[in-house]
Amino acid sequence: MHERAKPGTFVRKAVGRAYMERAKYATAIAQLQIALSGQANDAETLHALGLARMHLGRLEEAAVALEGAYATGTRLGVPVVAAYALGNL
């Protein structure tokens, strides 16, 4: 059973991903963390958070988020991508 996301979670995730596309990783991390506060076990958000942290050289924190994405695996394909990213840390 999936947990129900709090209002605004999807918007924060979308904003975080938009900041990532613009290489504004610190701002992306802030938005993605807010999204996770509304839905803690979202593999897609954990994956994005891990990648943003990786871009900033925060490798240990990136690994935690990517491992969470892999373990949660709520979306098809996310565990594979997270495992690939973990292999590149």
Contacts in CASP RR format, 6 or more apart in sequence:
PFRMAT RR
TARGET T0000
AUTHOR 0000-0000-0000
METHOD contacts of the structure
MODEL  1
MHERAKPGTFVRKAVGRAYMERAKYATAIAQLQIALSGQANDAETLHALG
LARMHLGRLEEAAVALEGAYATGTRLGVPVVAAYALGNL
2 41 0 8 1.000
2 74 0 8 1.000
3 39 0 8 1.000
3 40 0 8 1.000
3 41 0 8 1.000
4 39 0 8 1.000
5 38 0 8 1.000
5 39 0 8 1.000
5 42 0 8 1.000
6 37 0 8 1.000
6 38 0 8 1.000
6 39 0 8 1.000
8 35 0 8 1.000
8 38 0 8 1.000
9 35 0 8 1.000
9 38 0 8 1.000
9 39 0 8 1.000
9 42 0 8 1.000
10 35 0 8 1.000
12 31 0 8 1.000
12 32 0 8 1.000
12 34 0 8 1.000
12 35 0 8 1.000
13 31 0 8 1.000
13 32 0 8 1.000
13 35 0 8 1.000
13 42 0 8 1.000
13 44 0 8 1.000
13 45 0 8 1.000
13 48 0 8 1.000
15 31 0 8 1.000
16 27 0 8 1.000
16 28 0 8 1.000
16 31 0 8 1.000
16 32 0 8 1.000
16 35 0 8 1.000
16 48 0 8 1.000
17 28 0 8 1.000
17 48 0 8 1.000
19 25 0 8 1.000
19 27 0 8 1.000
19 28 0 8 1.000
19 31 0 8 1.000
20 28 0 8 1.000
20 48 0 8 1.000
20 51 0 8 1.000
20 52 0 8 1.000
20 55 0 8 1.000
23 55 0 8 1.000
25 52 0 8 1.000
25 53 0 8 1.000
25 55 0 8 1.000
25 56 0 8 1.000
26 56 0 8 1.000
28 48 0 8 1.000
28 52 0 8 1.000
29 49 0 8 1.000
29 52 0 8 1.000
29 53 0 8 1.000
29 56 0 8 1.000
32 45 0 8 1.000
32 48 0 8 1.000
32 49 0 8 1.000
32 52 0 8 1.000
33 49 0 8 1.000
35 42 0 8 1.000
35 45 0 8 1.000
36 42 0 8 1.000
36 45 0 8 1.000
36 46 0 8 1.000
36 49 0 8 1.000
39 45 0 8 1.000
41 72 0 8 1.000
41 74 0 8 1.000
42 72 0 8 1.000
42 74 0 8 1.000
43 68 0 8 1.000
43 69 0 8 1.000
43 70 0 8 1.000
43 72 0 8 1.000
43 73 0 8 1.000
43 74 0 8 1.000
43 75 0 8 1.000
43 78 0 8 1.000
43 79 0 8 1.000
43 82 0 8 1.000
44 69 0 8 1.000
44 74 0 8 1.000
44 75 0 8 1.000
44 78 0 8 1.000
46 65 0 8 1.000
46 66 0 8 1.000
46 68 0 8 1.000
46 69 0 8 1.000
46 72 0 8 1.000
46 82 0 8 1.000
47 65 0 8 1.000
47 66 0 8 1.000
47 69 0 8 1.000
47 78 0 8 1.000
47 81 0 8 1.000
47 82 0 8 1.000
47 85 0 8 1.000
49 65 0 8 1.000
50 61 0 8 1.000
50 62 0 8 1.000
50 65 0 8 1.000
50 66 0 8 1.000
50 69 0 8 1.000
50 85 0 8 1.000
51 62 0 8 1.000
51 66 0 8 1.000
51 85 0 8 1.000
53 59 0 8 1.000
53 61 0 8 1.000
53 62 0 8 1.000
53 65 0 8 1.000
54 62 0 8 1.000
54 66 0 8 1.000
54 85 0 8 1.000
54 88 0 8 1.000
54 89 0 8 1.000
59 89 0 8 1.000
62 85 0 8 1.000
62 89 0 8 1.000
63 86 0 8 1.000
63 89 0 8 1.000
66 82 0 8 1.000
66 85 0 8 1.000
66 86 0 8 1.000
66 89 0 8 1.000
67 82 0 8 1.000
67 86 0 8 1.000
68 82 0 8 1.000
69 78 0 8 1.000
69 79 0 8 1.000
69 82 0 8 1.000
70 78 0 8 1.000
70 79 0 8 1.000
70 82 0 8 1.000
70 83 0 8 1.000
70 86 0 8 1.000
73 79 0 8 1.000
73 82 0 8 1.000
END
